[in-house]
């Protein structure tokens, strides 16, 4: 029984990775074809410092999310969490197509070769498009919610702190504006609280 659950987890991780990448890159490709993509930010955001150290939590977003699969011991819960991830991804990327946005601030030069490499990798995997709602933020909070629900020890508090660092790192590595952060958090709330209620109402 456990072996079947483990195989299902692996299948879901592979599926979500491919599913997410295809949709995400599709939205990015679409935005690149447009003559003009706007940026939305507040004046005070120009004072946010560029902190390369926040690249460490930022780059752990994917493994942080997929780590939630390891904590789930019930197949029904696993199936539902995957549905939430699909819902979150589809709705967010639909918004990227409808309201494309671009990050405005240029990244400064990075002297440290290690962090310079990290940002090079980031440039290959991500882009300045697909801004609001921030999927980085949405998945960070969704992961925190799953960890807190599934883990019964105090370890969940340390994990939650790391998840929060992942969420706020989008500002300090100059990848998202504040509106993207708010949009990502709202998208998480919809996925975590409203989506389950909608599913239950449909089943009735």
Secondary structure as UniProt FT lines:
FT   HELIX           2..33
FT   HELIX           43..47
FT   HELIX           52..54
FT   HELIX           55..58
FT   TURN            59..60
FT   HELIX           61..71
FT   HELIX           75..98
FT   HELIX           113..125
FT   HELIX           135..150
FT   HELIX           155..172
FT   TURN            173..174
FT   HELIX           178..189
FT   HELIX           190..194
FT   HELIX           195..203
//
